[in-house]
Amino acid sequence: MPLQVSLECLRGELHALVGPSGSGKTSVLRTIAGLRNPSTGRIECDDEIWFESDELRGVRTALSPAKRSCGFLFQQYALFPHLTALENVCIPLKNSGLKTSQLKLIALKWLEHMGIAELALRMPTQLSGGQQQRVALARALARKPKILLLDEPFSAIDSPTRQSLYKTLAELRKDLSIPILLVTHDLREATLLADRITVIDQGISLQTASPQTLFQKPRNSRVAQLVGINNIFEGIFTAGNLTWDGCLKQFNVSDKGKIPPQTPVAWVIPPDGLSLHSDSIDTRIAAIVEHISTLGQIAVIQLQIVNTKNRVTWEASAAEVKRLSLDVGKLTYLELDEDKIHIMPLRLINDPRRFRN
């Protein structure tokens, strides 16, 4: 898959790559590590060019994987089954010119960093999934890489172990001060760990932003879909006035003056921009409760806007649902905070302009 990806990861920053399966997330990591080379592009790390090529002059620089200072942590650990944990961590140090005793000392210190020094002489089959992952992480860091690449490293382990590894990774960030790129399919994980997130689809980087910005102000409707925003609507925007397709309600929404009159747009509103009420006033929209799903103390309510085909998803506490006496078929009134409405270009999935502003 050809890649059209542009991103920057700073020292000490954790930058997550998210997107659907087959979108090119892992290909980005493999390209940085030199395991695949693109036809054109530029990769630079710590003021050193690792790869550079353009259509006019061809490939000018292409360092081999061995010459790129990358720590690469895979989903499946990739530990050598016939070697102990300590010997596995020693592998990237073999060509350092150090004596075996020195290699083992360095490897042991990294196992200490991971909190598993006492497991140094165990074989991989004698380790749990979380312990194997810690060995793999120690091995990735043993030669002090200039960048750490993590390819869905937490997906195959249980939740308590995952939480423990999150903590370990957070502590390592402080000590290492190197760029960390994380590929994950878990948006909650990306939001929890990352300083910035890049959304990738079909090999194209659609948007890079902080987690908060990404969820509140997605660049276009495709980004909104990929990050799981429930309430995505369409309308027409003209000089601060937004209509809602199929609904008489109009909203006053500010923009930067870049959208021509009568432009079809997509728009979203975050969960905290929605509220339900039992009484009707001019600013509220009549809706029928269509479905209620209760998950513990959280309720997800599906609302059908009266006299339209539009549906809105509203999330609230079970206590709030009880306070409003909500039930399927009941008439209620929805209020939208106009200040929190975000409008976006309406782009098709195959429109090459979808990754631009």
Phi and psi in degrees as a GROMACS rama.xvg file:
@    title "Ramachandran Plot"
@    xaxis  label "Phi"
@    yaxis  label "Psi"
@TYPE xy
-67.251  142.438  PRO-2
-108.157  136.451  LEU-3
-123.595  74.2523  GLN-4
-123.179  130.441  VAL-5
-129.84  122.003  SER-6
-153.081  160.259  LEU-7
-134.018  135.689  GLU-8
-127.829  121.412  CYS-9
-86.0341  166.011  LEU-10
-59.124  133.24  ARG-11
77.5909  0.409652  GLY-12
-96.5505  143.11  GLU-13
-107.813  119.474  LEU-14
-116.911  119.986  HIS-15
-97.847  142.095  ALA-16
-109.801  122.243  LEU-17
-126.7  157.685  VAL-18
161.586  170.144  GLY-19
-67.6793  165.295  PRO-20
-58.1961  136.448  SER-21
79.8728  11.4128  GLY-22
-80.9141  -14.7498  SER-23
110.72  8.60069  GLY-24
-62.0588  -51.2949  LYS-25
-66.0977  -33.7728  THR-26
-60.9  -33.5789  SER-27
-62.9804  -46.4124  VAL-28
-63.6187  -43.6431  LEU-29
-64.3671  -34.1464  ARG-30
-68.1795  -42.9334  THR-31
-62.032  -40.2427  ILE-32
-76.2396  -9.82009  ALA-33
87.1279  11.2337  GLY-34
-81.0891  -13.1345  LEU-35
-149.078  144.843  ARG-36
-115.584  132.988  ASN-37
-78.4493  170.475  PRO-38
-76.4348  -35.6933  SER-39
-139.536  159.841  THR-40
137.655  -178.267  GLY-41
-146.047  132.693  ARG-42
-125.317  123.141  ILE-43
-131.259  137.101  GLU-44
-141.53  128.183  CYS-45
52.4766  46.1092  ASP-46
65.1231  16.0049  ASP-47
-116.728  130.606  GLU-48
-82.6227  120.912  ILE-49
-93.7977  -30.9728  TRP-50
-152.762  138.608  PHE-51
-153.856  127.725  GLU-52
-156.692  145.193  SER-53
-140.235  168.019  ASP-54
-66.8281  -28.8017  GLU-55
-77.8469  -48.4758  LEU-56
-106.598  -5.55869  ARG-57
75.0488  -159.271  GLY-58
-75.6756  122.735  VAL-59
-104.964  -34.0832  ARG-60
-140.208  135.173  THR-61
-155.279  84.4149  ALA-62
-66.1456  144.113  LEU-63
-70.0457  159.963  SER-64
-54.246  -35.5935  PRO-65
-66.3285  -26.8848  ALA-66
-93.5136  -4.74479  LYS-67
-94.3021  127.193  ARG-68
-83.5332  75.1448  SER-69
-114.042  137.245  CYS-70
-100.259  123.793  GLY-71
-121.128  119.402  PHE-72
-111.777  119.981  LEU-73
-94.6795  163.53  PHE-74
-63.2597  -38.3239  GLN-75
-98.6266  21.2041  GLN-76
69.1658  -49.2499  TYR-77
59.0709  38.7694  ALA-78
-79.4903  146.495  LEU-79
-77.1586  118.993  PHE-80
-67.4812  -21.4533  PRO-81
-91.6866  2.17364  HIS-82
-114.305  150.113  LEU-83
-71.2521  169.963  THR-84
-57.2111  -44.8789  ALA-85
-62.1523  -43.3963  LEU-86
-67.3396  -34.5445  GLU-87
-62.3592  -41.1649  ASN-88
-70.9644  -26.2234  VAL-89
-71.8496  -21.641  CYS-90
-53.6081  -50.7437  ILE-91
-69.0291  -6.74026  PRO-92
-98.0636  -0.871919  LEU-93
-59.2196  -36.458  LYS-94
-96.2787  19.4931  ASN-95
-82.5725  -11.5871  SER-96
84.6614  0.943399  GLY-97
-83.3247  156.74  LEU-98
-71.3417  157.918  LYS-99
-57.0406  -40.8724  THR-100
-63.0092  -37.0542  SER-101
-69.9683  -39.368  GLN-102
-59.7482  -45.7034  LEU-103
-65.7081  -33.8618  LYS-104
-66.7401  -43.6045  LEU-105
-63.4975  -45.6648  ILE-106
-61.2642  -40.5866  ALA-107
-64.7249  -37.2044  LEU-108
-64.4293  -36.7445  LYS-109
-70.472  -35.0053  TRP-110
-65.9089  -33.1973  LEU-111
-64.8274  -41.5136  GLU-112
-55.9329  -36.7046  HIS-113
-84.644  -4.23362  MET-114
75.7924  24.8877  GLY-115
-134.476  32.0672  ILE-116
-59.118  -31.1229  ALA-117
-71.4366  -9.43507  GLU-118
-102.208  12.6257  LEU-119
-56.4886  -35.4806  ALA-120
-96.5041  5.88189  LEU-121
-82.9594  150.6  ARG-122
-83.4301  156.252  MET-123
-53.1678  -35.8961  PRO-124
-67.6635  -15.2887  THR-125
-94.1875  5.97617  GLN-126
-113.246  148.705  LEU-127
-73.6924  170.772  SER-128
-59.411  -42.5254  GLY-129
-65.4853  -38.1157  GLY-130
-68.3039  -39.7549  GLN-131
-62.1873  -39.6372  GLN-132
-65.1577  -36.1692  GLN-133
-66.7961  -38.1829  ARG-134
-63.4395  -44.3607  VAL-135
-62.9196  -37.9706  ALA-136
-68.4498  -40.5567  LEU-137
-60.5025  -41.5383  ALA-138
-65.1233  -39.746  ARG-139
-64.755  -28.2128  ALA-140
-99.0738  -7.43248  LEU-141
-59.6413  -36.0337  ALA-142
-97.3591  21.4936  ARG-143
52.6206  68.0094  LYS-144
-69.2058  161.938  PRO-145
-87.2682  -13.0021  LYS-146
-151.379  145.206  ILE-147
-114.179  124.791  LEU-148
-110.106  122.884  LEU-149
-118.615  114.659  LEU-150
-104.246  93.2875  ASP-151
44.3552  55.2836  GLU-152
-73.1265  -15.2036  PRO-153
-109.593  3.34912  PHE-154
-73.6203  -23.0866  SER-155
-100.293  11.4654  ALA-156
-121.677  159.745  ILE-157
-72.8274  164.606  ASP-158
-60.7789  -47.6868  SER-159
-59.7831  -40.9744  PRO-160
-65.9961  -38.4723  THR-161
-60.9403  -44.0514  ARG-162
-62.2  -38.5022  GLN-163
-65.4757  -39.3189  SER-164
-70.6866  -32.6757  LEU-165
-57.2882  -44.8852  TYR-166
-63.7043  -43.5253  LYS-167
-60.6014  -42.982  THR-168
-64.3111  -40.3831  LEU-169
-62.2972  -39.8992  ALA-170
-68.3601  -38.7319  GLU-171
-64.843  -35.7069  LEU-172
-56.0772  -41.1933  ARG-173
-64.8696  -40.097  LYS-174
-79.6588  -37.38  ASP-175
-81.5776  -43.1105  LEU-176
52.3492  50.7471  SER-177
-126.662  159.884  ILE-178
-64.3676  140.141  PRO-179
-126.755  121.752  ILE-180
-107.883  124.984  LEU-181
-117.548  121.548  LEU-182
-93.4678  127.81  VAL-183
-149.964  148.881  THR-184
-96.8392  -3.79299  HIS-185
-97.5906  105.496  ASP-186
-64.7542  -33.8347  LEU-187
-62.7658  -41.9536  ARG-188
-63.2689  -45.016  GLU-189
-61.6511  -42.5908  ALA-190
-65.3119  -37.6451  THR-191
-70.6042  -39.6118  LEU-192
-100.387  -30.2728  LEU-193
-90.4834  145.036  ALA-194
-78.6531  -38.6655  ASP-195
-138.516  154.379  ARG-196
-126.596  135.709  ILE-197
-111.127  126.022  THR-198
-92.5547  125.994  VAL-199
-118.996  137.252  ILE-200
-145.382  127.056  ASP-201
51.5801  41.0712  GLN-202
78.8779  6.56865  GLY-203
-116.225  132.865  ILE-204
-80.6846  116.81  SER-205
-87.82  -37.334  LEU-206
-162.595  142.937  GLN-207
-123.064  127.187  THR-208
-164.113  169.289  ALA-209
-66.65  156.631  SER-210
-54.122  -42.6747  PRO-211
-62.8124  -45.9683  GLN-212
-64.7423  -39.9184  THR-213
-60.4936  -41.4079  LEU-214
-81.6475  -28.2671  PHE-215
-91.7948  -29.9931  GLN-216
-136.626  65.0732  LYS-217
-61.42  147.593  PRO-218
-68.6131  -37.2307  ARG-219
-152.308  179.317  ASN-220
-65.7176  -30.7999  SER-221
-66.917  -41.8512  ARG-222
-60.1792  -44.6084  VAL-223
-58.1407  -40.792  ALA-224
-64.487  -44.9114  GLN-225
-69.2597  -28.2427  LEU-226
-92.6587  7.2875  VAL-227
79.1356  26.8274  GLY-228
-72.9442  124.859  ILE-229
-73.4953  -44.4745  ASN-230
-97.2553  90.0076  ASN-231
-117.402  123.18  ILE-232
-127.978  172.374  PHE-233
-124.026  156.038  GLU-234
-169.571  -170.939  GLY-235
-119.777  132.774  ILE-236
-114.435  130.127  PHE-237
-141.994  108.291  THR-238
44.7809  56.4079  ALA-239
89.009  -4.85126  GLY-240
-110.483  121.555  ASN-241
-113.214  122.44  LEU-242
-94.7693  156.889  THR-243
-112.466  117.949  TRP-244
-50.1266  125.738  ASP-245
80.378  6.20317  GLY-246
-131.833  141.843  CYS-247
-74.9168  -19.9066  LEU-248
-66.5067  137.322  LYS-249
-122.727  153.072  GLN-250
-126.571  147.72  PHE-251
-94.4837  112.841  ASN-252
-129.209  128.76  VAL-253
-82.4652  150.256  SER-254
-143.655  -175.481  ASP-255
-92.9425  14.2309  LYS-256
75.4613  16.5518  GLY-257
-97.0623  -8.98431  LYS-258
-97.0048  120.72  ILE-259
-63.8787  157.135  PRO-260
-59.4994  148.827  PRO-261
60.4077  36.4533  GLN-262
-90.4479  125.852  THR-263
-66.1034  131.997  PRO-264
-135.428  161.48  VAL-265
-100.841  152.741  ALA-266
-147.198  151.477  TRP-267
-132.325  163.318  VAL-268
-143.518  132.331  ILE-269
-70.6011  163.207  PRO-270
-55.3941  -35.2217  PRO-271
-77.5404  -0.0401421  ASP-272
-94.3681  0.560155  GLY-273
-113.737  142.735  LEU-274
-147.439  149.929  SER-275
-112.943  146.743  LEU-276
-140.552  156.533  HIS-277
-90.9758  -13.052  SER-278
-116.525  157.572  ASP-279
-102.021  132.785  SER-280
-137.088  172.372  ILE-281
-58.6309  -32.1547  ASP-282
-82.8074  -4.33825  THR-283
-104.41  156.814  ARG-284
-115.962  129.899  ILE-285
-70.4073  136.058  ALA-286
-145.894  151.863  ALA-287
-106.791  133.245  ILE-288
-70.6527  116.921  VAL-289
-97.9445  -34.9692  GLU-290
-158.447  143.344  HIS-291
-129.082  124.809  ILE-292
-117.541  122.672  SER-293
-107.121  123.84  THR-294
-120.629  93.7051  LEU-295
66.3418  -121.067  GLY-296
-95.1413  3.85454  GLN-297
-110.368  135.447  ILE-298
-118.164  139.41  ALA-299
-114.087  119.549  VAL-300
-112.48  127.199  ILE-301
-96.6929  124.283  GLN-302
-114.731  137.862  LEU-303
-105.048  117.562  GLN-304
-66.8427  130.377  ILE-305
-58.8812  133.98  VAL-306
64.7231  22.8766  ASN-307
-140.208  174.559  THR-308
-97.0426  2.67204  LYS-309
-76.2051  137.343  ASN-310
-121.855  142.821  ARG-311
-125.252  136.554  VAL-312
-100.049  127.928  THR-313
-124.35  131.16  TRP-314
-111.726  137.556  GLU-315
-155.371  172.923  ALA-316
-75.0562  155.091  SER-317
-59.9838  -32.1039  ALA-318
-65.5556  -37.7266  ALA-319
-67.8116  -38.9356  GLU-320
-61.2042  -41.3426  VAL-321
-67.0334  -39.7663  LYS-322
-62.2606  -38.2675  ARG-323
-85.0951  -3.06229  LEU-324
54.6589  42.3832  SER-325
-73.7466  140.095  LEU-326
-153.408  155.974  ASP-327
-58.9738  131.594  VAL-328
92.2583  -8.18697  GLY-329
-79.7075  143.968  LYS-330
-82.2441  132.512  LEU-331
-139.885  177.92  THR-332
-130.482  124.562  TYR-333
-100.509  134.365  LEU-334
-121.127  133.671  GLU-335
-111.47  132.448  LEU-336
-79.6744  107.599  ASP-337
-60.186  -30.2416  GLU-338
-67.5005  -17.207  ASP-339
-104.658  3.23036  LYS-340
-74.9327  134.082  ILE-341
-122.186  122.242  HIS-342
-99.1158  149.958  ILE-343
-141.565  160.01  MET-344
-62.1113  144.606  PRO-345
-96.1046  100.947  LEU-346
-117.197  141.271  ARG-347
-77.0384  158.791  LEU-348
-61.3226  -31.1732  ILE-349
-97.7544  12.3926  ASN-350
-84.157  115.832  ASP-351
-62.6621  -15.6666  PRO-352
-79.6447  -5.73361  ARG-353
-66.7699  -17.8238  ARG-354
-97.3591  7.57245  PHE-355
-100.92  171.548  ARG-356
